[in-house]
Amino acid sequence: MKQFRFSARRLAAITLAVLASLAALACVRLPRDHAAPAKFQAAEGSVHTNINTASAQEIEQLPGVGKVIAERIVAYREQHGRFRRPEELLMVDGVSDKKFRGLRSMVGVE
């Protein structure tokens, strides 16, 4: 029977490859089986609108958001993917700093 001998370099390379693979797997976001609700209970007890799942009509219910901006938010989400942070609303045409500051406590992502 032949014995396998690993040199220190080969063992270090294999170990490094395994660790790199595990690190890469840890960064992968798996898809959820179900969509998050459009409204969810925040930690401080207030209800937030999930801008990743809310329809244009639900977003339109937020103060200072009309039909056009609500549709732009949904279109932006469809074109660029899910919002990672509420601050990404600032990338939507028509959402100014002032408007976002008014919405910040009422929106969230999940």
PyMOL commands that set and color helices and strands:
alter all, ss='L'
color gray80, all
select helices_A, chain A and resi 8-27+56-60+67-80+86-91+97-103
alter helices_A, ss='H'
color red, helices_A
select strands_A, chain A and resi 39-41+47-50+107-108
alter strands_A, ss='S'
color yellow, strands_A
deselect
rebuild
show_as cartoon
